Amino acid sequence: MNWPKLAFDWNHARALAAVADLGSLSAAGKALGLTQPTVGRQIAALEQELGLVLVERTGRTLVLTETGRQLVEAARSMAEAGLRLSLVASGQAQAVAGPVSISASDMFAHYLLPPVLRHLHAIAPGLEIELICSNEISDLKRREADIAVRHVRPEGGDLIGRLLRHTDAHLYAARSFLDQAGRPETAADLTGQPFVAFGNKAEMIRYLKMFGIQAAERDLRFSSASGTAAWEAVRHGFGYGFMAVDFIPFAPEVEVVLPGEISISFPVWLVTHRELHTSPRIRLVFDVLAKALSAQPELR
């Protein structure tokens, strides 16, 4: 193998092949998870790396040159080799076996994790997944779980955390409830209205006051330490409640209330113990969870 000749970036060749197959920069960008300008820059970079003209640009249209068409055929062969490599890697994952415990809030455990865990079982059927539904922070140092989905940064040098993204929470209510009670025009209109509390009542009142809503404990008509129970109460018309946007696609019967005035942003972290991150089965589960939960709700 003449390794010095392989000096170009494969991602740049992949961009060219994707444009040739899909017909446009925008379609290639969507398939590759990139923006249209990024795909264009990658093709330009490939031309510079190889010292060749691969495409002719007419406005927004790209037309392959004869050299470009020949290069695309070679790039397709490289893509097929890459797919074979992925299949070999997946086959190796079949040998990954043993128990892995995951701690997550009941909302994540109920709505977002089942399809991810089904995928994990498909690529590594020897895994034995235990899902710990808890709205408390599991102590990974004491091995209460191997991996945790959290909304706070991990503390301590023994823990490895990856910030996946930030998400938002808004105030919601059932459409049937709003049809009867009316839709508020300002946050002040919510004073004295019924609310559903998830967890600590005092914290719920503090959040409401932060947005100019004067609420007392008597206004919290329903409360539960269970996020799924509190959310079901909102969906069934008990009153207003906070919820992350991740779970709204599963609740078509609710409406967001004053999103321009009432919004909370918080992080999504994936955490494991440093020692466990060297375990093949923990690493596999961690990486699959990270990829799946990094996606924004509308892209998942």
C-alpha positions as CSV (number, residue, x, y, z in Angstrom):
1,M,0.0,0.0,0.0
2,N,1.4,3.4,-1.0
3,W,0.3,5.2,2.2
4,P,1.8,8.6,1.2
5,K,-0.6,8.8,-1.7
6,L,-3.6,8.6,0.6
7,A,-3.2,12.2,1.7
8,F,-6.7,13.5,1.1
9,D,-9.5,13.6,3.6
10,W,-12.1,10.8,3.0
11,N,-14.9,13.0,4.3
12,H,-14.2,15.3,1.3
13,A,-14.5,12.4,-1.2
14,R,-17.6,11.2,0.6
15,A,-19.2,14.7,0.1
16,L,-18.5,14.5,-3.7
17,A,-19.9,11.0,-4.0
18,A,-23.0,12.0,-2.0
19,V,-23.7,15.0,-4.3
20,A,-23.2,12.8,-7.4
21,D,-25.7,10.2,-6.0
22,L,-28.3,12.6,-4.6
23,G,-28.1,15.3,-7.1
24,S,-27.7,18.5,-5.0
25,L,-25.7,20.0,-2.2
26,S,-28.7,20.3,0.0
27,A,-29.8,16.6,-0.4
28,A,-26.2,15.5,0.2
29,G,-26.0,17.8,3.3
30,K,-29.2,16.3,4.7
31,A,-28.0,12.7,4.2
32,L,-24.6,13.5,5.7
33,G,-25.9,15.6,8.6
34,L,-24.1,18.7,7.3
35,T,-25.1,22.1,6.1
36,Q,-25.2,22.8,2.4
37,P,-22.2,25.3,2.5
38,T,-20.2,22.7,4.4
39,V,-20.7,20.2,1.7
40,G,-19.6,22.8,-0.9
41,R,-16.5,23.6,1.1
42,Q,-15.5,19.9,1.4
43,I,-15.7,19.5,-2.3
44,A,-13.6,22.6,-2.9
45,A,-11.1,21.3,-0.3
46,L,-10.9,18.0,-2.2
47,E,-10.2,19.8,-5.4
48,Q,-7.4,21.7,-3.7
49,E,-6.0,18.6,-2.1
50,L,-5.8,16.7,-5.4
51,G,-5.0,19.7,-7.7
52,L,-8.0,18.8,-10.0
53,V,-11.2,20.4,-11.2
54,L,-13.9,18.0,-10.2
55,V,-17.1,20.1,-10.6
56,E,-18.2,23.0,-12.7
57,R,-20.3,25.6,-10.9
58,T,-23.2,27.2,-12.8
59,G,-25.1,29.3,-10.3
60,R,-26.1,26.9,-7.6
61,T,-25.8,23.9,-9.8
62,L,-22.8,21.6,-9.7
63,V,-21.9,19.5,-12.7
64,L,-19.2,16.8,-12.5
65,T,-16.3,17.1,-14.9
66,E,-15.0,13.9,-16.6
67,T,-12.3,13.7,-14.0
68,G,-15.0,14.2,-11.3
69,R,-17.0,11.3,-12.6
70,Q,-14.0,9.0,-12.6
71,L,-13.2,10.1,-9.0
72,V,-16.8,9.4,-7.9
73,E,-16.6,5.8,-9.0
74,A,-13.5,5.4,-6.9
75,A,-15.1,7.1,-4.0
76,R,-18.1,4.7,-4.2
77,S,-15.7,1.8,-3.9
78,M,-14.3,3.5,-0.8
79,A,-17.8,4.0,0.6
80,E,-18.6,0.3,0.1
81,A,-15.3,-0.6,1.9
82,G,-16.4,1.7,4.7
83,L,-19.8,0.0,5.0
84,R,-18.0,-3.4,5.2
85,L,-15.9,-2.0,8.0
86,S,-19.0,-0.9,9.9
87,L,-20.5,-4.4,9.4
88,V,-17.4,-6.0,10.8
89,A,-17.5,-3.7,13.8
90,S,-21.2,-4.5,14.3
91,G,-20.3,-8.2,14.2
92,Q,-17.7,-7.7,16.9
93,A,-20.3,-5.9,19.0
94,Q,-22.2,-9.2,19.0
95,A,-19.6,-10.5,21.4
96,V,-20.1,-7.7,23.9
97,A,-22.1,-9.2,26.7
98,G,-23.0,-8.8,30.3
99,P,-25.0,-6.5,32.6
100,V,-25.2,-2.7,32.2
101,S,-27.3,-0.5,34.4
102,I,-28.6,2.9,33.2
103,S,-30.1,5.5,35.5
104,A,-32.5,8.1,34.0
105,S,-35.5,10.1,34.9
106,D,-38.8,8.4,34.5
107,M,-39.7,10.6,31.5
108,F,-36.5,9.7,29.7
109,A,-36.9,6.0,30.7
110,H,-40.5,5.9,29.5
111,Y,-40.4,7.9,26.3
112,L,-36.9,8.2,24.9
113,L,-34.9,5.2,25.9
114,P,-36.9,2.2,24.8
115,P,-36.1,2.5,21.0
116,V,-32.4,3.1,21.9
117,L,-32.3,0.0,24.1
118,R,-34.0,-2.0,21.3
119,H,-31.3,-0.9,18.9
120,L,-28.6,-1.9,21.5
121,H,-30.2,-5.3,21.8
122,A,-30.1,-5.7,18.1
123,I,-26.4,-5.0,17.7
124,A,-25.3,-6.7,21.0
125,P,-27.9,-9.2,22.1
126,G,-25.6,-10.5,24.9
127,L,-26.1,-7.2,26.8
128,E,-28.3,-7.4,30.0
129,I,-29.8,-3.9,30.4
130,E,-31.2,-2.8,33.7
131,L,-33.0,0.6,33.5
132,I,-33.2,2.4,36.8
133,C,-36.1,5.0,36.7
134,S,-35.1,7.6,39.3
135,N,-35.5,11.4,39.4
136,E,-32.8,11.4,42.0
137,I,-29.1,11.6,41.1
138,S,-27.6,8.0,41.3
139,D,-24.3,7.7,43.0
140,L,-22.1,6.3,40.3
141,K,-19.1,6.2,42.6
142,R,-21.0,3.7,44.8
143,R,-22.0,1.8,41.7
144,E,-25.7,2.5,42.0
145,A,-25.6,2.6,38.2
146,D,-23.0,2.2,35.4
147,I,-24.3,5.1,33.3
148,A,-26.6,8.0,34.2
149,V,-28.5,10.5,32.2
150,R,-28.4,13.7,34.2
151,H,-29.3,17.4,34.0
152,V,-26.4,18.6,36.1
153,R,-22.6,18.6,35.4
154,P,-20.9,15.6,37.2
155,E,-18.6,16.4,40.1
156,G,-15.5,14.5,41.0
157,G,-12.4,13.3,39.1
158,D,-13.6,9.7,39.0
159,L,-16.5,10.6,36.7
160,I,-16.6,11.1,33.0
161,G,-19.3,13.3,31.7
162,R,-20.3,14.3,28.2
163,L,-22.5,17.3,27.6
164,L,-24.9,16.1,24.9
165,R,-26.9,19.3,24.3
166,H,-29.2,21.8,26.0
167,T,-33.0,21.5,25.9
168,D,-35.8,23.8,26.9
169,A,-38.9,23.4,29.1
170,H,-42.1,25.4,28.7
171,L,-45.4,25.6,30.4
172,Y,-48.2,23.4,28.9
173,A,-51.8,22.6,29.4
174,A,-54.3,20.3,27.9
175,R,-56.2,21.8,24.9
176,S,-59.5,20.7,26.5
177,F,-58.5,22.6,29.7
178,L,-57.6,25.7,27.8
179,D,-60.8,25.6,25.8
180,Q,-62.8,25.7,29.1
181,A,-60.5,28.0,31.2
182,G,-59.4,30.3,28.4
183,R,-55.9,31.0,27.1
184,P,-53.8,33.5,29.0
185,E,-52.4,36.4,27.2
186,T,-49.7,37.3,29.8
187,A,-48.0,35.6,32.7
188,A,-50.0,37.7,35.1
189,D,-53.2,36.0,33.8
190,L,-51.9,32.8,35.3
191,T,-52.0,34.0,38.9
192,G,-54.5,31.9,40.9
193,Q,-54.8,29.3,38.2
194,P,-54.4,25.5,38.9
195,F,-51.0,24.0,38.5
196,V,-49.5,20.5,38.5
197,A,-46.2,20.2,40.5
198,F,-43.5,17.6,39.7
199,G,-41.4,17.1,42.8
200,N,-40.9,19.8,45.3
201,K,-43.9,22.1,45.7
202,A,-41.8,25.0,47.0
203,E,-39.5,24.8,44.0
204,M,-42.5,24.8,41.7
205,I,-43.8,28.0,43.3
206,R,-40.3,29.5,43.1
207,Y,-40.2,28.9,39.3
208,L,-43.6,30.4,38.8
209,K,-42.7,33.5,40.7
210,M,-39.6,33.8,38.6
211,F,-41.9,34.3,35.6
212,G,-44.2,36.8,37.4
213,I,-46.8,34.3,38.4
214,Q,-48.0,34.7,41.9
215,A,-48.9,31.2,43.1
216,A,-49.6,29.6,46.5
217,E,-49.5,26.0,47.6
218,R,-53.3,25.8,47.3
219,D,-52.9,26.5,43.6
220,L,-50.9,23.3,43.2
221,R,-54.0,21.0,42.6
222,F,-51.9,17.9,41.8
223,S,-48.3,17.0,42.7
224,S,-46.2,13.9,42.4
225,A,-42.6,12.9,42.7
226,S,-43.1,10.9,39.5
227,G,-42.6,13.0,36.3
228,T,-44.8,10.6,34.3
229,A,-47.6,10.8,36.8
230,A,-47.5,14.6,36.9
231,W,-47.4,14.8,33.1
232,E,-50.4,12.5,32.8
233,A,-52.2,14.9,35.1
234,V,-51.4,17.8,32.8
235,R,-52.5,15.8,29.8
236,H,-55.8,15.0,31.5
237,G,-56.6,18.6,32.3
238,F,-55.7,19.1,35.9
239,G,-53.9,22.4,35.1
240,Y,-50.7,23.9,33.9
241,G,-47.4,22.1,34.2
242,F,-43.8,22.4,33.1
243,M,-42.3,19.9,30.6
244,A,-39.2,19.6,28.4
245,V,-39.8,19.9,24.7
246,D,-38.4,16.4,24.1
247,F,-41.6,14.8,25.2
248,I,-44.2,17.1,23.5
249,P,-44.2,15.0,20.3
250,F,-45.8,12.2,22.4
251,A,-48.6,14.5,23.7
252,P,-50.6,16.0,20.8
253,E,-53.4,17.0,23.2
254,V,-51.4,19.7,24.9
255,E,-50.6,23.3,24.0
256,V,-47.6,25.4,24.9
257,V,-48.5,28.4,27.0
258,L,-46.7,31.8,26.5
259,P,-43.5,30.3,25.2
260,G,-42.0,33.7,24.5
261,E,-42.4,34.6,28.2
262,I,-42.0,31.3,30.0
263,S,-39.0,29.1,29.1
264,I,-36.3,27.2,31.1
265,S,-33.1,25.9,29.5
266,F,-31.1,23.0,31.0
267,P,-28.4,20.6,30.0
268,V,-28.5,16.9,29.2
269,W,-25.4,15.1,30.4
270,L,-24.3,11.4,30.0
271,V,-22.1,10.3,32.9
272,T,-20.2,7.1,33.7
273,H,-17.3,6.1,36.1
274,R,-13.8,6.5,34.7
275,E,-13.0,2.9,35.3
276,L,-16.1,1.6,33.6
277,H,-15.5,3.7,30.5
278,T,-12.7,1.2,29.6
279,S,-15.1,-1.7,29.6
280,P,-16.2,-2.7,26.1
281,R,-19.8,-3.2,27.0
282,I,-20.0,0.1,29.0
283,R,-18.3,2.0,26.2
284,L,-20.7,0.6,23.6
285,V,-23.8,1.5,25.6
286,F,-22.4,4.9,26.5
287,D,-21.6,5.7,22.8
288,V,-25.0,4.6,21.5
289,L,-26.8,6.5,24.2
290,A,-24.7,9.6,23.5
291,K,-25.5,9.5,19.7
292,A,-29.2,9.0,20.2
293,L,-29.8,11.5,23.0
294,S,-27.7,14.2,21.3
295,A,-30.3,14.6,18.6
296,Q,-32.8,17.5,19.0
297,P,-36.4,16.3,19.5
298,E,-37.5,17.2,16.0
299,L,-34.6,15.3,14.5
300,R,-34.9,12.1,16.6
